[in-house]
């Protein structure tokens, strides 16, 4: 997991299997380890600093390697949005140009400039294979596999203010607060919700936040109710959003939720439709901006209460 504090410091904890801790040579830690300072956005093992510079660290080259020490490397200057994956990284520069770059994990700053592929102009946000351009249209990057990888972009929705993407799930929120979902890839999910993997389906109205994880979406509505869709629900109810909790004041990317009664909760799930809801603390009045995400395909364990001290203020 990673966390971005309000002072711009970036922290990581959990398992260090892919060099997620950057220069620290330890296997795992329940206590957050500082990676760098001056950060304004993080995606996987890539971060934008306040000056618009983009830095990466770790990666698959560190799997099964004893030492995980690796210094963050500057790969780009002048960026406003990023998205990290093991195969391709996406960077939107200050001029709104979206570039796709193969993640070989060993390219220098100069080499990246010659290997980037331009995908679109006037882009203001990228997440996974989704990006939003200045007219608030949402587009998806699609790949064709053959002797050479080819890329196409496809219009998904109009009037979009936010989108999120994960393995086998995509979601978007339109200006009117409607939630759309597509890309679910599970035979147990009805085609009505799965959208045949391609076409977005309108799920509900009155939505202010949504976050994708593998084959599922967590949703916070304007009335404060937290809903689940997909693998977080029983298989007989995949197509019916399930209310998990009410009176949610704020939701964070890594499954943390702050309720109006100032209790802090952590939501997790398995693929049998069971929700694990754990209270982390009472009397919490503020939580720093969190960007919790799995930076590999392994569950990275749980944190002790001591791990949370720097990331919340208790009344």
QUIZILIN-V981359 format. One record per residue. RES is the residue in one small letter. SS is DSSP state (h for helix, s for strand, l for the rest). OMEGA is omega in whole degrees, 0 to 359 (NA if undefined). BURIAL is + if it has 9 or more other C-alpha atoms within 8 Angstrom, else -. Layout:
((RES;SS;OMEGA;BURIAL) (RES;SS;OMEGA;BURIAL))
//
This chain:
((x;l;174;+) (x;s;178;+) (x;s;177;+) (x;s;182;+) (x;l;183;+) (x;l;178;-) (x;l;177;-) (x;l;177;+) (x;l;182;+) (x;s;185;+) (x;s;176;+) (x;s;174;+) (x;s;184;+) (x;s;181;+) (x;s;182;+) (x;l;186;+) (x;l;183;+) (x;l;182;+) (x;l;183;+) (x;l;183;+) (x;l;179;+) (x;l;190;+) (x;l;183;+) (x;l;183;-) (x;l;174;-) (x;l;186;-) (x;l;181;-) (x;s;180;+) (x;s;172;+) (x;s;179;+) (x;s;181;+) (x;s;180;+) (x;s;181;+) (x;s;179;+) (x;s;181;+) (x;s;179;-) (x;l;176;-) (x;l;184;+) (x;s;176;+) (x;s;178;+) (x;s;179;+) (x;s;175;+) (x;s;182;+) (x;l;178;+) (x;l;177;+) (x;s;184;+) (x;s;170;+) (x;s;174;+) (x;s;182;+) (x;l;180;-) (x;l;179;-) (x;l;178;+) (x;l;182;+) (x;s;183;+) (x;s;176;+) (x;s;178;+) (x;l;176;+) (x;l;179;+) (x;l;186;+) (x;h;180;-) (x;h;180;-) (x;h;177;+) (x;l;180;-) (x;l;176;-) (x;l;184;-) (x;l;181;-) (x;l;179;-) (x;l;181;+) (x;l;180;+) (x;l;183;+) (x;l;175;-) (x;l;186;+) (x;s;175;-) (x;s;180;+) (x;s;183;+) (x;s;175;+) (x;l;175;-) (x;l;180;+) (x;s;177;+) (x;s;177;+) (x;s;183;+) (x;s;172;+) (x;s;186;+) (x;l;168;+) (x;l;182;+) (x;l;186;-) (x;l;180;-) (x;s;171;+) (x;s;179;+) (x;s;180;+) (x;s;172;+) (x;s;182;+) (x;s;184;+) (x;l;177;-) (x;l;179;-) (x;l;179;+) (x;l;179;+) (x;s;178;+) (x;s;174;+) (x;s;183;+) (x;s;178;+) (x;s;182;+) (x;l;178;+) (x;l;173;-) (x;l;178;-) (x;l;180;-) (x;l;175;-) (x;l;178;+) (x;h;182;+) (x;h;180;-) (x;h;181;-) (x;h;182;+) (x;h;181;-) (x;h;185;-) (x;h;182;-) (x;l;179;+) (x;s;180;-) (x;s;180;-) (x;s;185;+) (x;s;173;-) (x;l;173;-) (x;l;180;+) (x;s;178;+) (x;s;183;+) (x;s;175;+) (x;s;177;+) (x;s;184;+) (x;l;178;+) (x;l;181;+) (x;s;173;+) (x;s;180;+) (x;s;179;+) (x;s;191;+) (x;l;178;-) (x;l;179;-) (x;l;170;+) (x;l;181;+) (x;s;182;+) (x;s;179;+) (x;s;176;+) (x;s;179;+) (x;s;187;+) (x;s;174;-) (x;s;185;-) (x;l;179;-) (x;l;177;-) (x;l;178;-) (x;l;180;-) (x;l;177;-) (x;s;184;-) (x;s;173;-) (x;s;175;-) (x;s;184;+) (x;s;177;-) (x;s;182;-) (x;s;184;+) (x;s;174;-) (x;l;176;-) (x;l;182;+) (x;s;179;+) (x;s;180;+) (x;s;177;-) (x;s;177;+) (x;s;185;+) (x;s;175;+) (x;s;178;+) (x;l;174;-) (x;l;174;+) (x;s;174;+) (x;s;175;+) (x;s;179;+) (x;s;175;+) (x;s;178;+) (x;s;183;+) (x;l;181;-) (x;l;178;-) (x;l;177;+) (x;l;179;+) (x;s;178;+) (x;s;181;+) (x;s;177;+) (x;s;177;+) (x;l;178;+) (x;l;186;+) (x;l;181;+) (x;l;182;-) (x;l;180;-) (x;l;180;-) (x;l;180;+) (x;l;180;+) (x;h;179;-) (x;h;181;-) (x;h;183;+) (x;h;179;+) (x;h;181;+) (x;h;178;+) (x;h;189;+) (x;l;191;-) (x;l;180;+) (x;l;178;+) (x;s;177;+) (x;s;186;-) (x;s;184;-) (x;s;177;-) (x;l;176;-) (x;l;184;+) (x;s;177;+) (x;s;180;+) (x;s;175;+) (x;s;182;+) (x;s;181;+) (x;s;164;+) (x;s;187;+) (x;l;177;+) (x;l;181;+) (x;s;179;+) (x;s;171;+) (x;s;189;+) (x;s;171;+) (x;s;181;+) (x;s;181;+) (x;l;180;-) (x;l;178;-) (x;l;180;+) (x;l;178;+) (x;s;183;+) (x;s;176;+) (x;s;181;+) (x;s;178;+) (x;s;188;+) (x;l;177;+) (x;l;181;+) (x;l;174;+) (x;l;186;+) (x;h;178;+) (x;h;184;-) (x;h;182;+) (x;l;186;+) (x;l;181;+) (x;l;178;-) (x;l;185;+) (x;s;177;+) (x;s;182;+) (x;s;182;-) (x;s;178;-) (x;l;176;-) (x;l;175;+) (x;s;180;+) (x;s;183;+) (x;s;181;-) (x;s;181;+) (x;l;190;+) (x;l;186;+) (x;l;178;+) (x;l;175;+) (x;s;179;+) (x;s;177;+) (x;s;183;+) (x;s;180;+) (x;l;176;-) (x;l;176;-) (x;l;170;+) (x;l;180;+) (x;s;186;+) (x;s;173;+) (x;s;180;+) (x;s;173;+) (x;s;181;-) (x;s;169;+) (x;l;186;+) (x;l;172;-) (x;l;178;+) (x;l;180;+) (x;l;179;+) (x;s;174;+) (x;s;182;-) (x;s;184;-) (x;s;175;-) (x;s;181;+) (x;s;182;+) (x;s;172;-) (x;l;173;+) (x;l;177;+) (x;s;181;+) (x;s;179;+) (x;s;173;-) (x;s;180;+) (x;l;182;+) (x;l;184;+) (x;s;175;+) (x;l;183;+) (x;l;178;+) (x;l;177;+) (x;l;182;+) (x;l;168;-) (x;l;184;-) (x;l;181;-) (x;l;174;-) (x;l;191;-) (x;l;172;-) (x;l;184;-) (x;l;180;-) (x;l;172;+) (x;l;178;-) (x;h;180;-) (x;h;182;-) (x;h;187;+) (x;h;191;+) (x;h;182;-) (x;h;187;-) (x;h;176;-) (x;s;178;+) (x;s;182;+) (x;s;182;-) (x;l;NA;-))
//
